[in-house]
Amino acid sequence: MNYYISRHPGALDWLRANAPRPAMLIRHLSSLDALGPEDTVIGTLPIHLVAEVCRRGARYLHLQIDLPAHLRGVELTAEQLTELDAHLVEYFVFRPVSDEAVLQLADQQGE
């Protein structure tokens, strides 16, 4: 299952037009309990939630834009996001428990 997650209406509109479908729209992620390896979460989550998505084996695609300073704090439309070259970037985020854990994870990702 694909999940679009954002509290921003313009971002949700952009995702509907540009991201993998079908998908369930969620404005706020209240629970990650149901996520598994077959799921893809797409949106703008804080880093600690991205780490939890990845820990559960799901994919995370981030809606990435280079936002100019004068547009920070402004609700953007889907059209503005397109003009700003919004695109999806997959991220793998893990909280290491040690340096050895980081090296082991890097080895696993390289397989």
DRENDO-1510 file (C-alpha; in Angstrom, 1 decimal, always signed):
<recs>
REC; n; res; u; v; w
REC; 1; MET; +0.0; +0.0; +0.0 .
REC; 2; ASN; +1.2; +3.5; -0.8 .
REC; 3; TYR; +0.5; +6.3; +1.8 .
REC; 4; TYR; +0.7; +10.0; +1.0 .
REC; 5; ILE; +1.4; +11.9; +4.3 .
REC; 6; SER; +1.4; +15.6; +4.5 .
REC; 7; ARG; -0.6; +18.3; +6.4 .
REC; 8; HIS; -0.1; +20.7; +3.4 .
REC; 9; PRO; -3.0; +20.7; +0.8 .
REC; 10; GLY; -0.7; +21.8; -2.0 .
REC; 11; ALA; +1.7; +18.9; -1.3 .
REC; 12; LEU; -1.2; +16.4; -1.2 .
REC; 13; ASP; -2.4; +17.8; -4.6 .
REC; 14; TRP; +1.1; +17.4; -6.0 .
REC; 15; LEU; +1.4; +13.9; -4.7 .
REC; 16; ARG; -1.9; +12.9; -6.2 .
REC; 17; ALA; -0.6; +14.1; -9.6 .
REC; 18; ASN; +3.0; +12.9; -9.4 .
REC; 19; ALA; +3.5; +10.0; -7.0 .
REC; 20; PRO; +2.8; +6.3; -7.3 .
REC; 21; ARG; -0.8; +5.3; -7.1 .
REC; 22; PRO; -3.2; +4.1; -5.7 .
REC; 23; ALA; -2.6; +5.6; -2.3 .
REC; 24; MET; -4.2; +6.4; +1.0 .
REC; 25; LEU; -4.1; +10.1; +2.0 .
REC; 26; ILE; -3.1; +10.8; +5.6 .
REC; 27; ARG; -2.7; +14.3; +7.0 .
REC; 28; HIS; -1.0; +13.2; +10.2 .
REC; 29; LEU; +0.6; +9.8; +10.9 .
REC; 30; SER; -0.7; +8.7; +14.2 .
REC; 31; SER; +0.5; +5.1; +14.2 .
REC; 32; LEU; +3.1; +3.1; +12.3 .
REC; 33; ASP; +2.0; -0.2; +13.7 .
REC; 34; ALA; +0.4; -1.5; +10.4 .
REC; 35; LEU; +3.5; -0.6; +8.2 .
REC; 36; GLY; +5.5; -3.5; +6.7 .
REC; 37; PRO; +7.8; -4.3; +3.9 .
REC; 38; GLU; +5.1; -4.1; +1.3 .
REC; 39; ASP; +4.3; -0.4; +2.1 .
REC; 40; THR; +5.7; +2.9; +0.7 .
REC; 41; VAL; +5.3; +6.1; +2.7 .
REC; 42; ILE; +5.5; +9.2; +0.6 .
REC; 43; GLY; +5.5; +12.8; +2.0 .
REC; 44; THR; +7.3; +15.0; +4.4 .
REC; 45; LEU; +7.9; +13.3; +7.7 .
REC; 46; PRO; +10.2; +14.3; +10.5 .
REC; 47; ILE; +13.5; +12.3; +10.6 .
REC; 48; HIS; +12.6; +10.1; +13.7 .
REC; 49; LEU; +9.4; +8.9; +11.9 .
REC; 50; VAL; +11.3; +8.2; +8.7 .
REC; 51; ALA; +13.7; +6.0; +10.8 .
REC; 52; GLU; +10.7; +4.1; +12.2 .
REC; 53; VAL; +9.2; +3.6; +8.7 .
REC; 54; CYS; +12.5; +2.2; +7.6 .
REC; 55; ARG; +12.9; +0.0; +10.7 .
REC; 56; ARG; +9.6; -1.6; +9.9 .
REC; 57; GLY; +10.9; -2.5; +6.4 .
REC; 58; ALA; +8.7; +0.0; +4.5 .
REC; 59; ARG; +10.1; +2.4; +1.8 .
REC; 60; TYR; +10.1; +6.2; +2.4 .
REC; 61; LEU; +10.0; +8.7; -0.5 .
REC; 62; HIS; +10.5; +12.3; +0.5 .
REC; 63; LEU; +8.8; +15.2; -1.3 .
REC; 64; GLN; +11.9; +17.3; -1.8 .
REC; 65; ILE; +12.2; +20.9; -2.8 .
REC; 66; ASP; +14.8; +23.6; -2.6 .
REC; 67; LEU; +12.6; +26.2; -0.9 .
REC; 68; PRO; +13.8; +29.8; -1.2 .
REC; 69; ALA; +13.8; +31.8; +2.1 .
REC; 70; HIS; +11.0; +34.1; +1.1 .
REC; 71; LEU; +8.6; +31.1; +0.6 .
REC; 72; ARG; +9.3; +29.5; +4.0 .
REC; 73; GLY; +6.2; +29.3; +6.1 .
REC; 74; VAL; +4.0; +29.9; +3.0 .
REC; 75; GLU; +1.4; +27.3; +2.0 .
REC; 76; LEU; +2.4; +26.4; -1.6 .
REC; 77; THR; +0.1; +25.1; -4.3 .
REC; 78; ALA; +0.8; +22.0; -6.4 .
REC; 79; GLU; +1.7; +24.4; -9.3 .
REC; 80; GLN; +4.2; +26.2; -7.2 .
REC; 81; LEU; +5.8; +22.9; -6.1 .
REC; 82; THR; +6.1; +22.0; -9.7 .
REC; 83; GLU; +7.7; +25.3; -10.5 .
REC; 84; LEU; +10.2; +24.7; -7.7 .
REC; 85; ASP; +11.1; +21.4; -9.2 .
REC; 86; ALA; +9.6; +19.3; -6.5 .
REC; 87; HIS; +10.5; +15.6; -6.8 .
REC; 88; LEU; +10.5; +12.4; -4.8 .
REC; 89; VAL; +13.8; +11.1; -3.3 .
REC; 90; GLU; +14.0; +7.7; -1.5 .
REC; 91; TYR; +15.7; +7.8; +1.8 .
REC; 92; PHE; +16.9; +5.0; +4.2 .
REC; 93; VAL; +17.2; +6.3; +7.7 .
REC; 94; PHE; +18.4; +4.2; +10.7 .
REC; 95; ARG; +19.3; +5.0; +14.3 .
REC; 96; PRO; +22.6; +3.2; +14.9 .
REC; 97; VAL; +23.1; +1.7; +18.3 .
REC; 98; SER; +26.9; +1.6; +17.7 .
REC; 99; ASP; +29.5; +2.2; +15.0 .
REC; 100; GLU; +29.4; -1.5; +14.3 .
REC; 101; ALA; +25.7; -1.4; +13.6 .
REC; 102; VAL; +26.3; +1.4; +11.0 .
REC; 103; LEU; +28.9; -0.7; +9.2 .
REC; 104; GLN; +26.7; -3.8; +9.3 .
REC; 105; LEU; +23.8; -1.9; +7.8 .
REC; 106; ALA; +26.0; -0.5; +5.1 .
REC; 107; ASP; +27.1; -4.0; +4.2 .
REC; 108; GLN; +23.5; -5.2; +4.0 .
REC; 109; GLN; +22.5; -2.3; +1.8 .
REC; 110; GLY; +25.4; -3.0; -0.6 .
REC; 111; GLU; +24.3; -6.6; -1.2 .
</recs>
